[in-house]
Amino acid sequence: MSNNIPDAAGRTPPYRTCVGPATREMADENKSLASLANMAAVTFQLRKLSLGRTADPKVSPLHALIVQQVSNACRTRQYRRWIAQRAKQ
């Protein structure tokens, strides 16, 4: 007996999965840094997709991590200024 009963989304087995472009891996010398860099690369790709651009599978995880860290530092600085300004009011 085959299991051709549709699921909640109306799909029947076998389900089609969407696989995106693979990203580059970092060396495993420091696993926590490599994991952080790979997460930054995924975030970098998702940001590009959300802006309607195509993802670049050749993006360097280290470059994506540096961009993310600089961006976070700028946003933190802006937030601290905003909080300080609100405290004065």
Backbone torsions as a table, in degrees:
resi	resn	phi	psi	omega
1	MET	NA	126.3	-179.4
2	SER	-91.2	152.1	-178.6
3	ASN	-98.3	79.5	179.4
4	ASN	-104.7	29.7	179.4
5	ILE	-82.2	127.4	-179.7
6	PRO	-64.7	148.4	175.6
7	ASP	-85.4	-170.8	-176.7
8	ALA	-61.5	-29.6	-179.1
9	ALA	-86.3	-1.2	178.6
10	GLY	86.4	10.5	179.5
11	ARG	-88.6	148.4	175.1
12	THR	-111.8	149.9	179.8
13	PRO	-64.4	152.4	-10.4
14	PRO	-75.6	140.3	-178.8
15	TYR	-73.3	144.4	176.2
16	ARG	-89.4	125.9	178.2
17	THR	-106.3	149.5	179.7
18	CYS	-100.7	119.5	179.4
19	VAL	-114.1	122.4	-178.6
20	GLY	-86.5	-178.3	179.7
21	PRO	-66.9	142.9	179.4
22	ALA	-75.0	147.4	177.3
23	THR	-101.2	161.2	179.2
24	ARG	-74.0	147.9	179.5
25	GLU	-100.1	149.5	174.1
26	MET	-92.2	163.2	175.8
27	ALA	-65.2	148.9	-176.3
28	ASP	-91.4	31.0	178.5
29	GLU	-65.2	-42.5	176.9
30	ASN	-126.1	103.2	-172.1
31	LYS	-64.9	-37.1	-179.6
32	SER	-67.8	-39.6	177.4
33	LEU	-67.7	-40.3	178.5
34	ALA	-64.1	-40.6	178.6
35	SER	-65.5	-43.5	178.6
36	LEU	-62.9	-41.6	179.4
37	ALA	-67.0	-39.2	178.2
38	ASN	-67.0	-37.7	175.5
39	MET	-64.7	-38.8	178.3
40	ALA	-65.0	-37.5	178.8
41	ALA	-65.6	-40.4	177.9
42	VAL	-64.5	-44.1	177.7
43	THR	-61.1	-40.7	178.2
44	PHE	-59.7	-45.0	-179.7
45	GLN	-66.1	-43.5	-179.6
46	LEU	-64.2	-37.0	177.7
47	ARG	-64.1	-41.9	178.5
48	LYS	-63.5	-42.9	179.4
49	LEU	-64.3	-37.4	-179.6
50	SER	-68.5	-23.7	177.2
51	LEU	-88.1	2.5	177.8
52	GLY	84.9	11.9	178.1
53	ARG	-95.2	166.5	177.7
54	THR	-86.2	147.2	178.6
55	ALA	-74.2	146.1	179.8
56	ASP	-110.6	104.1	-177.1
57	PRO	-68.9	-11.3	-178.6
58	LYS	-92.5	7.4	-178.9
59	VAL	-63.8	138.1	179.5
60	SER	-77.0	128.5	176.7
61	PRO	-60.4	-34.7	178.7
62	LEU	-66.3	-42.4	177.5
63	HIS	-62.8	-43.8	179.1
64	ALA	-62.6	-38.3	178.7
65	LEU	-65.7	-43.3	179.7
66	ILE	-63.9	-44.0	178.2
67	VAL	-60.6	-43.0	-179.4
68	GLN	-64.8	-43.5	-178.6
69	GLN	-65.3	-41.8	178.8
70	VAL	-65.5	-42.7	179.1
71	SER	-62.5	-43.4	178.7
72	ASN	-63.9	-38.6	178.8
73	ALA	-64.4	-42.0	178.8
74	CYS	-64.8	-43.7	179.7
75	ARG	-66.6	-35.9	177.9
76	THR	-65.8	-42.5	178.2
77	ARG	-62.0	-43.4	178.2
78	GLN	-62.8	-41.8	-179.2
79	TYR	-64.9	-42.5	179.7
80	ARG	-63.8	-40.0	176.4
81	ARG	-63.6	-41.3	-179.5
82	TRP	-64.1	-42.9	178.8
83	ILE	-65.0	-42.7	179.5
84	ALA	-63.3	-39.2	179.4
85	GLN	-67.3	-39.5	178.5
86	ARG	-69.0	-31.9	-179.7
87	ALA	-68.6	-29.5	-179.4
88	LYS	-73.8	-23.9	-175.6
89	GLN	-76.2	NA	NA
